[in-house]
Amino acid sequence: MQRPNSDSAYYSEFIELQVNLCKKIVDLRKSRKLVQEDMADYELSVRQYQRMEQDPTAIVSLWQVFKIAKAHNLDLKQLFDL
């Protein structure tokens, strides 16, 4: 999996996207009164999900983001509406 390169002209914008997405997935989970362990029901390992909440740069896969959207009954457009 390719990680963002800090030399990229898009790096800071991508990091900002990851930070905002991280905040949103935490807010979504908490608003539904779910714990991190509940995310395992959506094909996300507990450890993987914990990393995504603790470190926004751990959100690197569209597949991860797709599963998070499905867990909250959202489509990707709704999830990315930051």
C-alpha positions as CSV (number, residue, x, y, z in Angstrom):
1,M,0.0,0.0,0.0
2,Q,1.5,3.3,-1.0
3,R,1.7,5.9,1.7
4,P,1.7,9.6,1.0
5,N,5.1,11.1,0.2
6,S,6.0,14.2,2.2
7,D,7.6,15.6,-0.9
8,S,4.4,15.6,-2.9
9,A,2.7,18.9,-3.6
10,Y,-0.5,17.3,-2.3
11,Y,0.9,16.0,0.9
12,S,-0.5,18.6,3.4
13,E,-3.9,18.6,1.7
14,F,-4.1,14.8,2.0
15,I,-3.0,14.8,5.6
16,E,-5.8,17.4,6.3
17,L,-8.3,15.0,4.6
18,Q,-7.1,12.1,6.8
19,V,-7.4,14.2,10.0
20,N,-10.9,15.4,9.1
21,L,-12.0,11.8,8.1
22,C,-10.6,10.5,11.4
23,K,-12.6,13.0,13.3
24,K,-15.7,12.1,11.4
25,I,-15.4,8.3,11.9
26,V,-14.9,8.9,15.7
27,D,-17.9,11.1,15.8
28,L,-20.1,8.7,13.8
29,R,-19.1,5.8,16.0
30,K,-19.7,7.7,19.2
31,S,-23.0,9.1,18.0
32,R,-24.3,5.6,17.5
33,K,-23.0,4.6,20.9
34,L,-20.7,2.0,19.5
35,V,-17.3,0.9,20.9
36,Q,-14.3,0.3,18.8
37,E,-14.8,-3.5,19.2
38,D,-18.2,-3.2,17.4
39,M,-16.4,-2.2,14.2
40,A,-15.2,-5.8,13.9
41,D,-18.7,-6.6,12.8
42,Y,-17.9,-4.7,9.6
43,E,-14.8,-6.6,8.6
44,L,-12.4,-4.2,10.4
45,S,-10.1,-5.7,12.9
46,V,-10.3,-4.0,16.3
47,R,-6.6,-3.2,16.2
48,Q,-6.8,-1.8,12.6
49,Y,-9.8,0.4,13.6
50,Q,-8.1,1.6,16.8
51,R,-5.1,2.7,14.7
52,M,-7.3,4.6,12.3
53,E,-8.9,6.5,15.2
54,Q,-5.6,7.2,16.9
55,D,-3.5,8.0,13.9
56,P,-5.2,9.6,10.9
57,T,-2.3,8.6,8.7
58,A,-3.3,5.0,9.2
59,I,-6.4,5.6,7.0
60,V,-4.8,4.7,3.7
61,S,-7.1,2.3,2.0
62,L,-10.3,3.0,0.0
63,W,-11.4,-0.5,1.1
64,Q,-11.1,0.6,4.8
65,V,-13.1,3.7,4.1
66,F,-15.7,1.8,2.1
67,K,-16.2,-0.6,5.1
68,I,-16.5,2.3,7.5
69,A,-19.2,3.9,5.3
70,K,-21.1,0.6,5.2
71,A,-20.8,0.3,9.0
72,H,-22.7,3.6,9.3
73,N,-25.2,3.0,6.5
74,L,-23.6,5.7,4.4
75,D,-22.3,5.9,0.9
76,L,-18.8,7.2,0.2
77,K,-20.1,10.6,-0.8
78,Q,-21.8,11.0,2.5
79,L,-18.8,9.9,4.5
80,F,-16.5,12.3,2.6
81,D,-18.9,15.2,3.1
82,L,-16.5,16.7,5.6
